[in-house]
Amino acid sequence: MNDNFGKWQSDFKKLIAHCLEDGVRGQPIAEILKPEPEDYFVLKPKQSGFFSTSLEILLKHLGAETLVLTGLTADICILFTASDAHMRDYHLWIPSDCVASQDENENTRALDFMQRVLEADIRPSTELDLKELRTYQV
């Protein structure tokens, strides 16, 4: 999932191609996260992955009950997406070592808030058991 940078005609394939071009700052991470042909994608126009997107319908179709949220920025996009997910009764795992913000203090505050208010598990990724995620019952 990624912001559409205000381009309402964004094309996912063109966006990925741009991120994989030489000289783009995000190229190394784009290479690691390059989607496979069978992967799903959702371009988000605002801070929450749920706002004005098909994410909720897709997650229901997939039978998802637990979400693992990672990325940028914990104090904005992750926070708003987590809030919307919490209101939809998803269990949240937000590994503290897999999110970042421009300000480290804001990152810590956002993680603390999501743990306290949104009941998110914020243990580092090294402590997450992916088998546990698959069998978690809400």
N, C-alpha and C positions, 0 to 999 in steps of 0.2 A: 504494500500500500504506500502511496506517496502523494504529496500535494500535487495539484496540477499546475502550480505556479501561475494561477489566474488565467490560464489558457483554456477556455471552455471547450475548445475543439481538440484537446490533448489526445494523442494517439499513443497507447502504451508501447507498441513496438518501436515507434520513433523515439520515445523517451528512453527506452532501454538502449537502443542503438547509439543515441547521443551520449549516454553515460559510459558506454564502452569504448568511445573514441579516444585516441591518444590525446593527452593533454588535459583531459577533464579531471578536476581534483578528486572526484569520487570514483574514478575508474577502478582502483584496487578493490574497493568494497563491492562495486557493481559486478566485478568479475566473480567474486566469491558468492554473491547472492543472485547471480544470473538465473532467471526463472527457466524451468524446464517446460517443454511444450504442454504438458498436462497440468501445470500449475494454474491456480486461479489468481486473478488480480483485481484490485479495486483502486481506482484513482479517486482521491478525496479532494473536494474543492475547499474545505476549511479544516479546522484543527482536529475535529473528531472523525474517526474512521466510519462512524455511523451516520453522521449528518449528510443528508442528501446523497447517499450512496446505496448500493445494493447489498452492502455487507450483512445486514440483519437477515435478509432473505437467503443469502448464500449460506450463512452459518446454520440457519434452521434446516435448510436442505441437506447440509452435511451432518446434522445431528450433533453439533458442537455444544458442549456444556462448560468446557474449560478453555480459557484463552491465555496464551502466553504472549505478552506484549513486550516488544523490544524496539530500540531505535532512538530517534531524536524527536523531539526534545521531551524529557520527562516532565518538565514543568509546564508544558503547553500541550503538544499533540498526544503524548502518552497519557497525560492526566485527563484530558477531555475524552479521549477514547475509553479510558478505564472507567470514568464516571458514567458514560453512556452504557458501557457493558455491565457495570454493577447494577444500574437501574433495570437492566434486562435479565437480571439474575444469573449472569455468568460468573463462574469461579475464576479468579484472576491470579496469574503467576507473572510477576514483573521482576525478573532477575536484576538485582541492583547493579551487577557488573555488565549488563547488556543495554543500559539506557544512559543517556548523557544529556546535559543541558549546557548552555553557554556559561552559567555560573555554578560552581560546585555546591555552594550553599543552597541555592535554589533547587538543585538536583536532589540534595539530601532532604530538604523540606518537602518536596513533592513526593518522594518515596515514603517518607514518614506519614504524610497525609494519606496516601493511597493504602498504606498498611492499616492505619488507624480507622479511617472512615470507610474505605471501600473494601476492607477485609482482604486486601491483596497479600499474597505471599511474596516477599521481596528477597528471599534468600538468593545468594549468588548462584549462577548457572551451574557451578560445580557441585552444588548440593541438590539440584533438581533430579528427580528420578522420572524419566520419561515414561517408564512403564506405569508408574503411579498416576501420571497425568491421564493415561489412556483408560484407567479403571476408576478414576475419581467419580464419586456419586454425589450430586448436589442434594 
